[in-house]
Amino acid sequence: MTSVVALCVLVAILVALYWTRDRRRYRGHSVGSQRATGEVFRDPASGRIQRVYEDPATGKREYRDE
């Protein structure tokens, strides 16, 4: 009985950790040192105009709707 409770607690902790980390990844646009690069294009999948933003410190690029 104790091992079943321990297993349930472990699974609950793992689900909670996954949920918090996954949520952080899809939270939205980061605010900070992201700067527009001047690159603008039409996304072929959605047809929407996208602007490219880049973090100069990390090189991470982000695509946002115009």
OpenMM code with the backbone's topology and positions (N, CA, C; nanometers):
from openmm import Vec3, app, unit

residues = "MET THR SER VAL VAL ALA LEU CYS VAL LEU VAL ALA ILE LEU VAL ALA LEU TYR TRP THR ARG ASP ARG ARG ARG TYR ARG GLY HIS SER VAL GLY SER GLN ARG ALA THR GLY GLU VAL PHE ARG ASP PRO ALA SER GLY ARG ILE GLN ARG VAL TYR GLU ASP PRO ALA THR GLY LYS ARG GLU TYR ARG ASP GLU".split()
positions = [
    Vec3(0.0824, -0.1201, 0.0000),
    Vec3(0.0000, 0.0000, 0.0000),
    Vec3(0.0866, 0.1262, 0.0000),
    Vec3(0.1947, 0.1239, 0.0751),
    Vec3(0.2838, 0.2394, 0.0821),
    Vec3(0.3501, 0.2653, -0.0526),
    Vec3(0.3864, 0.1594, -0.1234),
    Vec3(0.4517, 0.1776, -0.2531),
    Vec3(0.3550, 0.2369, -0.3559),
    Vec3(0.2269, 0.2049, -0.3460),
    Vec3(0.1270, 0.2611, -0.4376),
    Vec3(0.1117, 0.4111, -0.4118),
    Vec3(0.1081, 0.4497, -0.2865),
    Vec3(0.0980, 0.5916, -0.2509),
    Vec3(0.2228, 0.6653, -0.2980),
    Vec3(0.3400, 0.6076, -0.2756),
    Vec3(0.4652, 0.6701, -0.3188),
    Vec3(0.4682, 0.6852, -0.4705),
    Vec3(0.4209, 0.5842, -0.5418),
    Vec3(0.4163, 0.5917, -0.6874),
    Vec3(0.3210, 0.7016, -0.7338),
    Vec3(0.2060, 0.7128, -0.6710),
    Vec3(0.1092, 0.8185, -0.7070),
    Vec3(0.1671, 0.9566, -0.6812),
    Vec3(0.2375, 0.9730, -0.5696),
    Vec3(0.3011, 1.1015, -0.5381),
    Vec3(0.4087, 1.1330, -0.6413),
    Vec3(0.4878, 1.0347, -0.6771),
    Vec3(0.5929, 1.0551, -0.7770),
    Vec3(0.5337, 1.0954, -0.9127),
    Vec3(0.4290, 1.0268, -0.9543),
    Vec3(0.3642, 1.0601, -1.0821),
    Vec3(0.3060, 1.2006, -1.0759),
    Vec3(0.2448, 1.2388, -0.9653),
    Vec3(0.1888, 1.3731, -0.9516),
    Vec3(0.2972, 1.4801, -0.9592),
    Vec3(0.4109, 1.4540, -0.8971),
    Vec3(0.5219, 1.5494, -0.9024),
    Vec3(0.5757, 1.5614, -1.0445),
    Vec3(0.5925, 1.4496, -1.1129),
    Vec3(0.6422, 1.4536, -1.2509),
    Vec3(0.5465, 1.5261, -1.3438),
    Vec3(0.4171, 1.5040, -1.3279),
    Vec3(0.3177, 1.5746, -1.4100),
    Vec3(0.3221, 1.7238, -1.3808),
    Vec3(0.3341, 1.7616, -1.2549),
    Vec3(0.3406, 1.9036, -1.2188),
    Vec3(0.4654, 1.9689, -1.2771),
    Vec3(0.5791, 1.9007, -1.2703),
    Vec3(0.7024, 1.9564, -1.3282),
    Vec3(0.6904, 1.9722, -1.4791),
    Vec3(0.6369, 1.8713, -1.5466),
    Vec3(0.6192, 1.8803, -1.6906),
    Vec3(0.5265, 1.9960, -1.7267),
    Vec3(0.4178, 2.0097, -1.6534),
    Vec3(0.3202, 2.1142, -1.6827),
    Vec3(0.3807, 2.2528, -1.6656),
    Vec3(0.4592, 2.2745, -1.5599),
    Vec3(0.5175, 2.4069, -1.5388),
    Vec3(0.6246, 2.4377, -1.6426),
    Vec3(0.7061, 2.3397, -1.6783),
    Vec3(0.8103, 2.3652, -1.7789),
    Vec3(0.7497, 2.3838, -1.9178),
    Vec3(0.6524, 2.3045, -1.9533),
    Vec3(0.5876, 2.3162, -2.0827),
    Vec3(0.5145, 2.4490, -2.0940),
    Vec3(0.4509, 2.4914, -1.9890),
    Vec3(0.3788, 2.6186, -1.9893),
    Vec3(0.4749, 2.7354, -2.0086),
    Vec3(0.5922, 2.7274, -1.9471),
    Vec3(0.6907, 2.8339, -1.9618),
    Vec3(0.7371, 2.8463, -2.1068),
    Vec3(0.7453, 2.7334, -2.1765),
    Vec3(0.7912, 2.7346, -2.3153),
    Vec3(0.6918, 2.8047, -2.4075),
    Vec3(0.5617, 2.7905, -2.3805),
    Vec3(0.4591, 2.8468, -2.4678),
    Vec3(0.3919, 2.9694, -2.4080),
    Vec3(0.4578, 3.0361, -2.3192),
    Vec3(0.3976, 3.1493, -2.2500),
    Vec3(0.3675, 3.2655, -2.3449),
    Vec3(0.4421, 3.2817, -2.4491),
    Vec3(0.4170, 3.3903, -2.5437),
    Vec3(0.5457, 3.4619, -2.5771),
    Vec3(0.5311, 3.5818, -2.6284),
    Vec3(0.6483, 3.6586, -2.6697),
    Vec3(0.7268, 3.7037, -2.5486),
    Vec3(0.8555, 3.6862, -2.5561),
    Vec3(0.9386, 3.7322, -2.4467),
    Vec3(0.9586, 3.8824, -2.4591),
    Vec3(0.9595, 3.9457, -2.3467),
    Vec3(0.9826, 4.0890, -2.3431),
    Vec3(1.1235, 4.1066, -2.2917),
    Vec3(1.1976, 4.1900, -2.3532),
    Vec3(1.3349, 4.2071, -2.3071),
    Vec3(1.4217, 4.2606, -2.4177),
    Vec3(1.5285, 4.1894, -2.4452),
    Vec3(1.6266, 4.2407, -2.5394),
    Vec3(1.5990, 4.1968, -2.6829),
    Vec3(1.4793, 4.1490, -2.7122),
    Vec3(1.4439, 4.1125, -2.8499),
    Vec3(1.4357, 4.2400, -2.9340),
    Vec3(1.4993, 4.2365, -3.0512),
    Vec3(1.4982, 4.3523, -3.1415),
    Vec3(1.4545, 4.3081, -3.2804),
    Vec3(1.3775, 4.3935, -3.3451),
    Vec3(1.3337, 4.3645, -3.4818),
    Vec3(1.4553, 4.3638, -3.5738),
    Vec3(1.4609, 4.2674, -3.6654),
    Vec3(1.5755, 4.2561, -3.7566),
    Vec3(1.5520, 4.3264, -3.8891),
    Vec3(1.4294, 4.3659, -3.9169),
    Vec3(1.3988, 4.4242, -4.0467),
    Vec3(1.3503, 4.3200, -4.1466),
    Vec3(1.3554, 4.1927, -4.1085),
    Vec3(1.3075, 4.0856, -4.1961),
    Vec3(1.1566, 4.0707, -4.1789),
    Vec3(1.0848, 4.0804, -4.2910),
    Vec3(0.9401, 4.0630, -4.2911),
    Vec3(0.9063, 3.9693, -4.4058),
    Vec3(0.8160, 3.8733, -4.3800),
    Vec3(0.7790, 3.7789, -4.4851),
    Vec3(0.6374, 3.7303, -4.4627),
    Vec3(0.5801, 3.6721, -4.5662),
    Vec3(0.4468, 3.6126, -4.5559),
    Vec3(0.4641, 3.4632, -4.5267),
    Vec3(0.4044, 3.4188, -4.4169),
    Vec3(0.4116, 3.2784, -4.3781),
    Vec3(0.3311, 3.1968, -4.4792),
    Vec3(0.3956, 3.1021, -4.5472),
    Vec3(0.3240, 3.0260, -4.6500),
    Vec3(0.2119, 2.9379, -4.5927),
    Vec3(0.2248, 2.8956, -4.4685),
    Vec3(0.1225, 2.8081, -4.4097),
    Vec3(-0.0032, 2.8846, -4.3698),
    Vec3(0.0148, 3.0022, -4.3075),
    Vec3(-0.1011, 3.0769, -4.2575),
    Vec3(-0.1386, 3.1944, -4.3465),
    Vec3(-0.0429, 3.2418, -4.4293),
    Vec3(-0.0686, 3.3571, -4.5138),
    Vec3(-0.0536, 3.4899, -4.4401),
    Vec3(-0.0147, 3.4854, -4.3127),
    Vec3(-0.0009, 3.6090, -4.2341),
    Vec3(0.1387, 3.6672, -4.2497),
    Vec3(0.1479, 3.7992, -4.2355),
    Vec3(0.2760, 3.8698, -4.2407),
    Vec3(0.3463, 3.8497, -4.1066),
    Vec3(0.4748, 3.8101, -4.1116),
    Vec3(0.5554, 3.7844, -3.9934),
    Vec3(0.6755, 3.8787, -3.9913),
    Vec3(0.7127, 3.9231, -3.8730),
    Vec3(0.8346, 4.0015, -3.8549),
    Vec3(0.9287, 3.9203, -3.7672),
    Vec3(1.0590, 3.9262, -3.7973),
    Vec3(1.1592, 3.8486, -3.7236),
    Vec3(1.2209, 3.9376, -3.6157),
    Vec3(1.2265, 3.8840, -3.4929),
    Vec3(1.2925, 3.9495, -3.3811),
    Vec3(1.4067, 3.8602, -3.3367),
    Vec3(1.5157, 3.9229, -3.2899),
    Vec3(1.6320, 3.8462, -3.2492),
    Vec3(1.6875, 3.9011, -3.1189),
    Vec3(1.7332, 3.8111, -3.0336),
    Vec3(1.8021, 3.8495, -2.9106),
    Vec3(1.9504, 3.8540, -2.9430),
    Vec3(2.0125, 3.9713, -2.9417),
    Vec3(2.1538, 3.9813, -2.9803),
    Vec3(2.2473, 3.9008, -2.8896),
    Vec3(2.2095, 3.8814, -2.7647),
    Vec3(2.2968, 3.8092, -2.6719),
    Vec3(2.2996, 3.6594, -2.7007),
    Vec3(2.1850, 3.6027, -2.7385),
    Vec3(2.1779, 3.4573, -2.7570),
    Vec3(2.1639, 3.4156, -2.9034),
    Vec3(2.1194, 3.5077, -2.9886),
    Vec3(2.0951, 3.4737, -3.1284),
    Vec3(1.9599, 3.4081, -3.1503),
    Vec3(1.8806, 3.3941, -3.0450),
    Vec3(1.7492, 3.3311, -3.0558),
    Vec3(1.6580, 3.4191, -3.1400),
    Vec3(1.5912, 3.3561, -3.2369),
    Vec3(1.5017, 3.4288, -3.3261),
    Vec3(1.3573, 3.3949, -3.2929),
    Vec3(1.2702, 3.4936, -3.3110),
    Vec3(1.1289, 3.4766, -3.2827),
    Vec3(1.0499, 3.5402, -3.3969),
    Vec3(0.9418, 3.4751, -3.4357),
    Vec3(0.8606, 3.5222, -3.5466),
    Vec3(0.7263, 3.5662, -3.4916),
    Vec3(0.6916, 3.6927, -3.5132),
    Vec3(0.5678, 3.7482, -3.4599),
    Vec3(0.4796, 3.8000, -3.5734),
    Vec3(0.3492, 3.7887, -3.5528),
    Vec3(0.2543, 3.8437, -3.6510),
    Vec3(0.2666, 3.9958, -3.6543),
    Vec3(0.2505, 4.0510, -3.7727),
    Vec3(0.2494, 4.1967, -3.7889),
    Vec3(0.1111, 4.2480, -3.7645),
] * unit.nanometer
topology = app.Topology()
chain = topology.addChain("A")
for resn in residues:
    res = topology.addResidue(resn, chain)
    for name in ("N", "CA", "C"):
        topology.addAtom(name, app.Element.getBySymbol(name[0]), res)
